[in-house]
């Protein structure tokens, strides 16, 4: 677990136990049976449903909603899991407001979509409550696949391969499985240790052996896997953090801050400043800012270099930050941290965009701060010979196959347009299908 120390101006235990419990309780409570039926009844069950196209995993949304409406939510859950084995987590963390629900015909006609995400959670939770795994493995194939990284892409890939009867070993550098599902999602979006419960449920398929605290990061280690296994899947995520020059003891990494929160058993132990400034405009920045408020920080600001419309966080998340009391400052960049007596101030400069490039202007202003969190993106610190990359990420074809034979990849480490859990799941699943096809073809050629 990432340890956060109390730095000058940053304190833990700002709130009462009751306030912590309230602030970090579930943001969106689950639907009950009656609410689910009412919500399902609003679906038009479109033949050419745009919501399916908008879902990265291609779940047959009208079908699973009809199954809920007709009283068979277990069948609805299976419709979801057939496309997205991590449908429970995605129902909690996926930005449905800019994916399936934004495409919903009800949204277009009335400005109020069908509650697709909440209905997905309703169905999948019923299966989880039973405790049994709904899939059975096919007969053993004798093929062994190594999955490096246990985030959404790695887990989805491992599960689909295990269903086909292959044997999978997951190599995870952390002492636990789950990747960003465990450490990178705001605590109030996934409570009651759901990420771990979902992993335990997924592993019940059998045929998957986790190797935790086992890092694969060098050329020799990867080459050994390629020799020892019939195929290898990389779901290593982004293990490096982008930095800007802003040296000071009050500056920390928002990713570490969120991870410490997710893994903490006691929120009162997490230090936070009185005046917090978060640098960035994505989901990580929003999560860090909102959770700083929930930890008791009186003043929290987000500083983003472009306009609000260009922030990569969804409008729903930006609105959540504003409702939570976060001050959002756009078209500004940090310059330097200055000391004014016993106080520190972050000098920020206004920006303008010229030919697509952000240019700082000479005009500056100061923000009082005792805690600066950097959330300006991550990068892949992983260099392997013969592995083709582009813009610092692994280059793959449409099936996730890399430039190296027997090697596939998916998730944040590959070139793609977003960093969503649901997209990573789709890529892990699709790579597993291609690996299975490759192994089946290999068997036929040998026969």
C-alpha positions as CSV (number, residue, x, y, z in Angstrom):
1,X,0.0,0.0,0.0
2,X,1.2,3.5,-0.8
3,X,2.0,5.3,2.4
4,X,1.2,9.1,2.7
5,X,3.1,11.1,5.3
6,X,1.8,14.1,7.1
7,X,3.7,17.0,5.4
8,X,3.6,20.6,6.5
9,X,0.0,21.8,6.3
10,X,-1.3,18.3,5.6
11,X,-3.2,16.6,8.4
12,X,-5.2,13.4,8.9
13,X,-8.2,13.0,11.1
14,X,-9.9,16.2,10.0
15,X,-13.4,14.7,10.4
16,X,-15.4,12.6,12.8
17,X,-15.9,8.9,12.1
18,X,-19.5,9.6,11.3
19,X,-18.6,12.2,8.6
20,X,-16.0,9.8,7.0
21,X,-18.6,7.1,6.9
22,X,-21.2,9.4,5.3
23,X,-18.7,11.0,2.8
24,X,-17.4,7.7,1.6
25,X,-20.7,5.9,1.4
26,X,-22.0,4.8,-2.0
27,X,-22.6,7.6,-4.4
28,X,-25.4,5.8,-6.2
29,X,-27.4,3.3,-4.2
30,X,-28.6,0.1,-5.9
31,X,-32.1,-0.3,-7.4
32,X,-34.5,-2.5,-5.5
33,X,-36.7,-5.0,-7.4
34,X,-39.6,-2.6,-8.0
35,X,-37.3,0.3,-9.1
36,X,-35.6,-2.1,-11.5
37,X,-38.9,-3.1,-13.1
38,X,-40.0,0.5,-13.4
39,X,-36.6,1.5,-15.0
40,X,-36.7,-1.5,-17.4
41,X,-40.2,-0.6,-18.5
42,X,-38.9,2.7,-20.0
43,X,-36.7,0.8,-22.6
44,X,-38.0,0.9,-26.2
45,X,-36.0,-2.4,-26.9
46,X,-34.7,-0.8,-30.1
47,X,-34.0,-3.2,-33.0
48,X,-31.0,-1.2,-34.1
49,X,-30.1,-0.1,-30.5
50,X,-27.6,2.7,-30.5
51,X,-26.7,1.8,-26.9
52,X,-25.1,-1.4,-28.0
53,X,-22.9,0.4,-30.5
54,X,-21.9,2.9,-27.7
55,X,-20.9,0.1,-25.3
56,X,-17.2,-0.8,-25.8
57,X,-17.9,-4.5,-24.9
58,X,-21.0,-4.6,-27.1
59,X,-23.4,-5.9,-24.4
60,X,-26.9,-6.6,-25.9
61,X,-28.5,-4.0,-23.7
62,X,-32.1,-4.3,-24.9
63,X,-32.0,-8.0,-24.4
64,X,-30.8,-7.9,-20.8
65,X,-33.3,-5.1,-19.9
66,X,-36.1,-7.1,-21.4
67,X,-35.0,-10.1,-19.4
68,X,-35.2,-8.0,-16.2
69,X,-38.6,-6.7,-17.3
70,X,-39.9,-10.3,-17.7
71,X,-38.6,-11.4,-14.3
72,X,-35.5,-13.3,-15.2
73,X,-32.6,-11.1,-13.9
74,X,-30.2,-14.1,-13.7
75,X,-30.6,-14.5,-17.5
76,X,-29.9,-10.8,-17.8
77,X,-26.7,-11.1,-15.9
78,X,-25.5,-13.9,-18.1
79,X,-26.2,-11.7,-21.2
80,X,-24.0,-9.1,-19.6
81,X,-21.2,-11.5,-18.5
82,X,-21.1,-13.1,-21.9
83,X,-19.8,-9.8,-23.2
84,X,-18.2,-8.3,-20.1
85,X,-17.2,-10.6,-17.3
86,X,-16.4,-7.5,-15.1
87,X,-19.9,-6.2,-15.7
88,X,-20.4,-5.7,-11.9
89,X,-17.5,-3.2,-11.6
90,X,-18.3,-1.5,-14.9
91,X,-21.8,-0.9,-13.7
92,X,-20.4,1.0,-10.8
93,X,-17.5,2.8,-12.5
94,X,-18.3,3.1,-16.2
95,X,-19.2,6.6,-17.4
96,X,-22.5,5.4,-18.8
97,X,-23.6,9.0,-19.1
98,X,-21.3,9.5,-22.1
99,X,-21.6,6.0,-23.5
100,X,-24.7,3.8,-23.6
101,X,-27.0,6.3,-21.8
102,X,-25.9,9.2,-23.9
103,X,-26.8,7.1,-27.0
104,X,-30.2,6.0,-25.5
105,X,-33.2,7.0,-27.6
106,X,-35.0,8.1,-24.4
107,X,-32.1,10.5,-23.8
108,X,-32.4,11.9,-27.3
109,X,-36.2,12.3,-27.0
110,X,-36.6,13.3,-23.4
111,X,-33.3,14.2,-21.9
112,X,-33.7,11.3,-19.5
113,X,-32.1,8.0,-20.5
114,X,-33.0,4.5,-19.4
115,X,-30.9,3.7,-16.2
116,X,-28.7,1.2,-18.1
117,X,-25.8,1.2,-15.7
118,X,-28.0,0.8,-12.6
119,X,-30.0,-2.0,-14.3
120,X,-26.7,-3.7,-15.2
121,X,-25.7,-3.6,-11.5
122,X,-29.1,-4.9,-10.4
123,X,-28.8,-8.0,-12.6
124,X,-25.1,-8.8,-11.9
125,X,-25.5,-8.3,-8.1
126,X,-28.2,-11.0,-8.1
127,X,-25.6,-13.5,-9.5
128,X,-22.9,-12.3,-7.1
129,X,-25.3,-12.8,-4.2
130,X,-25.6,-16.5,-5.0
131,X,-21.8,-16.9,-4.7
132,X,-21.4,-19.5,-7.4
133,X,-19.6,-19.0,-10.6
134,X,-22.0,-19.3,-13.6
135,X,-19.5,-20.7,-16.1
136,X,-17.9,-24.1,-16.5
137,X,-14.5,-24.7,-18.2
138,X,-14.3,-26.7,-21.3
139,X,-11.9,-29.8,-21.2
140,X,-8.3,-29.1,-20.6
141,X,-6.4,-28.2,-23.7
142,X,-2.9,-28.5,-22.3
143,X,-2.0,-25.0,-23.4
144,X,-0.5,-22.5,-21.0
145,X,-0.8,-18.8,-21.3
146,X,0.9,-16.1,-19.2
147,X,-1.0,-13.0,-18.4
148,X,1.2,-10.1,-17.2
149,X,-0.9,-7.7,-15.1
150,X,-4.2,-8.3,-13.3
151,X,-6.1,-5.2,-14.2
152,X,-9.4,-5.3,-16.1
153,X,-7.7,-6.3,-19.4
154,X,-5.7,-9.1,-17.8
155,X,-8.6,-10.5,-15.8
156,X,-10.9,-10.5,-18.8
157,X,-8.3,-12.2,-20.9
158,X,-7.5,-14.8,-18.2
159,X,-11.2,-15.7,-17.6
160,X,-12.1,-16.1,-21.3
161,X,-9.0,-18.3,-21.9
162,X,-9.8,-20.4,-18.8
163,X,-13.4,-20.9,-20.1
164,X,-11.9,-22.4,-23.2
165,X,-10.0,-24.9,-21.1
166,X,-6.5,-23.3,-21.3
167,X,-4.4,-22.9,-18.2
168,X,-3.5,-19.4,-17.2
169,X,-0.9,-17.9,-14.9
170,X,-1.3,-14.3,-13.9
171,X,1.9,-12.4,-13.0
172,X,1.2,-9.4,-10.9
173,X,3.8,-7.1,-9.4
174,X,1.5,-6.0,-6.5
175,X,0.7,-8.3,-3.6
176,X,-3.0,-8.3,-4.7
177,X,-4.9,-8.7,-8.0
178,X,-7.1,-6.1,-9.7
179,X,-4.9,-3.3,-11.0
180,X,-6.7,0.0,-11.2
181,X,-10.0,-1.6,-10.2
182,X,-8.4,-2.0,-6.8
183,X,-6.4,1.2,-6.6
184,X,-7.5,3.7,-9.2
185,X,-11.3,4.2,-8.9
186,X,-12.8,6.7,-6.4
187,X,-13.7,5.0,-3.1
188,X,-17.3,6.2,-3.1
189,X,-17.9,4.5,-6.5
190,X,-17.1,1.0,-5.3
191,X,-17.7,0.3,-1.6
192,X,-17.7,-2.8,0.5
193,X,-14.5,-4.2,-1.1
194,X,-16.4,-5.0,-4.2
195,X,-13.3,-5.1,-6.4
196,X,-11.8,-8.0,-4.4
197,X,-15.1,-9.8,-4.2
198,X,-15.5,-9.7,-7.9
199,X,-12.0,-11.1,-8.4
200,X,-12.6,-13.9,-6.0
201,X,-15.8,-14.7,-7.9
202,X,-14.1,-14.6,-11.3
203,X,-11.3,-17.0,-10.1
204,X,-13.9,-19.6,-9.3
205,X,-13.9,-20.6,-13.0
206,X,-10.7,-22.5,-12.2
207,X,-7.6,-22.9,-14.3
208,X,-6.2,-19.5,-13.3
209,X,-3.2,-19.4,-11.0
210,X,-2.2,-15.9,-9.6
211,X,1.5,-15.1,-9.0
212,X,1.4,-12.0,-6.9
213,X,4.4,-9.9,-5.9
214,X,6.0,-11.1,-9.2
215,X,7.1,-8.4,-11.5
216,X,7.8,-9.0,-15.2
217,X,9.6,-5.9,-16.5
218,X,12.8,-6.8,-18.3
219,X,13.7,-8.2,-21.7
220,X,15.0,-11.4,-20.2
221,X,11.9,-11.9,-18.1
222,X,9.6,-11.5,-21.1
223,X,11.7,-13.8,-23.3
224,X,11.5,-16.5,-20.6
225,X,7.7,-16.3,-20.6
226,X,7.6,-16.5,-24.4
227,X,9.7,-19.6,-24.2
228,X,7.9,-21.3,-21.3
229,X,4.3,-20.5,-22.4
230,X,2.3,-21.0,-25.5
231,X,1.2,-17.4,-25.5
232,X,1.6,-14.2,-23.4
233,X,-0.8,-11.3,-22.8
234,X,0.5,-8.0,-21.5
235,X,-1.9,-6.0,-19.4
236,X,0.7,-4.0,-17.6
237,X,-1.1,-0.7,-17.6
238,X,0.9,2.5,-17.3
239,X,3.6,2.2,-14.7
240,X,5.1,5.7,-15.0
241,X,3.7,9.1,-14.1
242,X,4.0,12.2,-16.2
243,X,5.8,15.1,-14.4
244,X,6.2,18.8,-14.7
245,X,8.9,20.8,-13.0
246,X,7.3,22.0,-9.8
247,X,9.6,20.9,-7.0
248,X,8.4,21.2,-3.4
249,X,7.6,19.0,-0.5
250,X,3.9,19.7,-0.7
251,X,3.6,18.2,-4.3
252,X,2.5,14.6,-4.5
253,X,1.1,12.2,-7.1
254,X,-2.7,12.0,-7.3
255,X,-2.5,8.3,-8.3
256,X,-0.7,7.5,-5.1
257,X,-3.3,9.6,-3.2
258,X,-6.2,7.7,-4.7
259,X,-4.5,4.3,-4.1
260,X,-3.9,5.1,-0.5
261,X,-7.6,5.9,-0.1
262,X,-8.8,2.8,-1.8
263,X,-6.6,0.5,0.2
264,X,-7.1,2.2,3.5
265,X,-9.1,0.6,6.3
266,X,-9.3,3.9,8.1
267,X,-9.9,7.2,6.1
268,X,-8.9,9.2,9.2
269,X,-5.3,8.1,8.6
270,X,-5.1,9.8,5.1
271,X,-3.5,13.3,5.3
272,X,-4.9,16.1,3.3
273,X,-4.2,19.8,3.1
274,X,-6.3,22.8,4.1
275,X,-5.9,24.3,0.6
276,X,-5.6,21.6,-2.0
277,X,-4.8,22.2,-5.7
278,X,-5.1,19.4,-8.2
279,X,-3.3,19.9,-11.5
280,X,-5.1,18.1,-14.4
281,X,-8.4,17.7,-16.2
282,X,-9.1,14.0,-16.3
283,X,-11.0,11.5,-14.2
284,X,-8.0,11.1,-11.9
285,X,-8.0,14.9,-11.2
286,X,-11.7,14.9,-10.5
287,X,-11.5,11.8,-8.2
288,X,-8.5,13.3,-6.3
289,X,-10.3,16.7,-5.9
290,X,-13.7,15.3,-4.8
291,X,-12.1,12.9,-2.4
292,X,-9.9,15.7,-0.9
293,X,-13.2,17.5,-0.1
294,X,-14.6,14.3,1.4
295,X,-11.5,14.0,3.6
296,X,-12.3,17.4,5.0
297,X,-10.2,19.8,3.0
298,X,-12.0,23.2,3.2
299,X,-10.6,24.6,-0.1
300,X,-10.0,22.5,-3.2
301,X,-9.2,23.7,-6.7
302,X,-8.6,22.1,-10.0
303,X,-6.2,23.8,-12.4
304,X,-6.4,22.8,-16.0
305,X,-4.5,24.1,-19.0
306,X,-7.3,24.2,-21.5
307,X,-11.0,25.0,-21.5
308,X,-13.6,23.1,-19.5
309,X,-15.0,21.6,-22.7
310,X,-11.6,20.1,-23.4
311,X,-11.3,18.4,-20.1
312,X,-11.1,14.6,-20.6
313,X,-13.3,14.0,-17.5
314,X,-17.0,13.5,-18.4
315,X,-19.4,16.4,-17.9
316,X,-21.1,14.3,-15.2
317,X,-17.9,14.0,-13.2
318,X,-17.1,17.7,-13.7
319,X,-20.5,18.6,-12.4
320,X,-20.0,16.3,-9.4
321,X,-16.8,18.1,-8.6
322,X,-18.6,21.5,-8.8
323,X,-21.5,20.2,-6.6
324,X,-18.9,18.9,-4.1
325,X,-17.5,22.4,-3.8
326,X,-14.4,22.1,-6.0
327,X,-13.3,25.3,-7.7
328,X,-12.4,24.6,-11.3
329,X,-9.9,27.0,-12.9
330,X,-9.4,26.5,-16.6
331,X,-7.0,27.9,-19.1
332,X,-4.2,28.1,-16.5
333,X,-0.9,26.3,-15.8
334,X,1.2,26.1,-12.7
335,X,4.5,28.0,-12.7
336,X,6.2,27.9,-9.4
337,X,5.5,27.5,-5.7
338,X,6.5,30.5,-3.6
339,X,6.8,31.0,0.1
340,X,5.1,34.1,1.6
341,X,6.1,34.1,5.2
342,X,4.7,30.9,6.7
343,X,2.4,30.3,3.8
344,X,2.9,28.8,0.4
345,X,1.3,30.0,-2.8
346,X,1.1,28.4,-6.2
347,X,1.7,30.9,-9.0
348,X,-0.5,30.0,-12.1
349,X,-0.3,31.6,-15.5
350,X,-3.3,32.1,-17.8
351,X,-3.0,30.3,-21.1
352,X,-4.1,30.7,-24.7
353,X,-4.2,28.1,-27.4
354,X,-2.3,28.8,-30.6
355,X,-2.4,26.3,-33.5
356,X,-3.4,23.7,-31.0
357,X,-0.6,24.4,-28.6
358,X,-1.1,25.7,-25.1
359,X,1.0,28.9,-24.6
360,X,1.3,30.5,-21.1
361,X,0.8,34.2,-20.9
362,X,2.7,36.6,-18.7
363,X,-0.3,37.4,-16.6
364,X,-0.2,35.3,-13.4
365,X,-2.2,34.9,-10.2
366,X,-1.5,33.2,-6.9
367,X,-3.4,30.4,-5.1
368,X,-2.7,29.7,-1.4
369,X,-1.9,26.0,-1.0
370,X,-0.4,23.5,1.3
371,X,-1.1,20.4,-0.8
372,X,-0.6,20.1,-4.6
373,X,-1.6,16.9,-6.3
374,X,-0.4,16.1,-9.8
375,X,-2.8,14.3,-12.1
376,X,-1.4,15.0,-15.6
377,X,-1.4,11.5,-16.9
378,X,0.7,8.3,-16.9
379,X,3.1,6.7,-19.3
380,X,4.6,3.3,-20.1
381,X,8.0,2.8,-18.6
382,X,8.7,-0.5,-20.3
383,X,11.2,-1.0,-23.1
384,X,11.4,-4.3,-24.9
385,X,13.4,-5.0,-28.1
386,X,11.3,-5.8,-31.2
387,X,8.1,-4.6,-29.5
388,X,6.7,-1.9,-31.8
389,X,5.4,1.2,-30.0
390,X,3.9,4.4,-30.9
391,X,3.7,7.6,-28.8
392,X,5.1,5.7,-25.9
393,X,2.5,2.9,-26.0
394,X,2.4,-0.6,-27.4
395,X,1.2,-0.9,-31.0
396,X,-1.3,-3.7,-31.7
397,X,-3.6,-4.8,-34.4
398,X,-7.4,-5.0,-34.0
399,X,-7.1,-8.2,-32.1
400,X,-4.5,-7.0,-29.7
401,X,-1.6,-8.9,-31.4
402,X,1.8,-7.1,-31.0
403,X,4.8,-7.1,-33.4
404,X,6.1,-10.2,-31.5
405,X,4.8,-13.6,-32.3
406,X,3.0,-15.2,-29.3
407,X,2.6,-11.8,-27.6
408,X,-0.7,-9.9,-27.2
409,X,-1.5,-6.7,-25.2
410,X,-4.5,-4.7,-24.0
411,X,-5.6,-2.0,-21.6
412,X,-3.9,1.3,-20.8
413,X,-0.5,0.1,-22.1
414,X,-1.7,0.0,-25.8
415,X,-2.6,2.8,-28.2
416,X,-6.3,3.7,-27.7
417,X,-8.6,6.7,-27.3
418,X,-9.6,6.4,-23.7
419,X,-8.6,4.9,-20.4
420,X,-11.8,3.2,-19.4
421,X,-12.2,0.0,-17.5
422,X,-14.9,-1.2,-19.9
423,X,-12.6,-0.6,-22.9
424,X,-9.8,-2.6,-21.2
425,X,-12.2,-5.5,-20.6
426,X,-13.1,-5.5,-24.3
427,X,-9.5,-5.6,-25.3
428,X,-8.6,-8.4,-22.9
429,X,-11.6,-10.4,-24.0
430,X,-10.9,-9.9,-27.8
431,X,-7.2,-10.7,-27.3
432,X,-8.2,-14.0,-25.6
433,X,-10.4,-14.9,-28.5
434,X,-7.5,-14.3,-30.9
435,X,-5.1,-16.3,-28.7
436,X,-7.5,-19.2,-28.6
437,X,-7.9,-19.0,-32.4
438,X,-4.1,-19.0,-32.7
439,X,-3.6,-21.9,-30.4
440,X,-6.4,-23.9,-32.1
441,X,-4.9,-23.2,-35.5
442,X,-1.4,-24.2,-34.2
443,X,-2.8,-27.5,-33.0
444,X,-4.4,-28.2,-36.4
445,X,-1.2,-27.4,-38.2
446,X,0.8,-29.8,-35.9
447,X,-1.9,-32.5,-36.4
